Amino acid sequence: MKGYIHSLESFGTVDGPGVRFVVFFQGCPMRCLYCHNPDSWAIHGGTEMEAQDILDKMLRNLPFYETGGITVTGGEPLLQLDFLIELFTLAKKKGIHTTLDTSGILFDKSSTERYDALMEVCDLVMLDIKHMDEQEHIHLTGSSNKHVFDFMEYLKQKKKSVWVRHVIVPNITYKQDQLKALGTYLKGFDNVERVEVLPYHTMGVVKYQALGDEYPLKDTPALTKEDAHKALEIINSTRFI
């Protein structure tokens, strides 16, 4: 089996615990307004690689990842679910910690057999919750958030460790009611070990320019670290009440 890969990173420090070997999958069904990797949208735009070839690149420096492991992100990794299962299966045979960074947007609760197989070889899920309100989520990403919430419930049933990630965008997700709604929602999930807020940035603008496309949020300023800290405080103020 071959997968379509956007890129590989040998020193990831913000993609799960410890130092990670990060695999960026090609292809994504969403069109987030703040996406900084529009070149990852088309599934056939990447490089074809076999799972063993990817793992071999990591194994060359395996001691380097003793405190970490392998993280798969995107794009959207669930778009290549069978290839993802194969890669993680090979990694677990080597005793490597596996982390999936996903939006959960492709989860289908009516057919979970392949997801059950994935959970057998996945140690941690980093789930990106884009927006709590469905209509705002559609505006922001082009997709409903119903499958994301279904995936959260599934992970809870599986007792799978989850880190929730939330991008804070001025005038879109940096709103007190939205942040409190997220905190309230997360109260019901004892498998959520950590919440990370990711400050919106404009580093993807150059990629849109290179593709000849207009950047959707060109007039939106980057979020400051101070505002990111405030956003996390608002989430936690309701999550831990």
Sequence and secondary structure as in RCSB ss.txt:
>XXXX:A:sequence
MKGYIHSLESFGTVDGPGVRFVVFFQGCPMRCLYCHNPDSWAIHGGTEMEAQDILDKMLRNLPFYETGGITVTGG
EPLLQLDFLIELFTLAKKKGIHTTLDTSGILFDKSSTERYDALMEVCDLVMLDIKHMDEQEHIHLTGSSNKHVFD
FMEYLKQKKKSVWVRHVIVPNITYKQDQLKALGTYLKGFDNVERVEVLPYHTMGVVKYQALGDEYPLKDTPALTK
EDAHKALEIINSTRFI
>XXXX:A:secstr
 EEEEEEEEEEESSSSSSSEEEEEE   S   TT S GGGSSGGGSEEEEHHHHHHHHHTTGGGGTT EEEEESS
 GGGGHHHHHHHHHHHHHTT EEEEEE  TT  TT  HHHHHHHHT  EEEEE   SSHHHHHHHHSS SHHHHH
HHHHHHHTT EEEEEEEE TTTT  HHHHHHHHHHHTT TTEEEEEEEE   TTHHHHHHHT   TTTT     H
HHHHHHHHHHHHHHT 
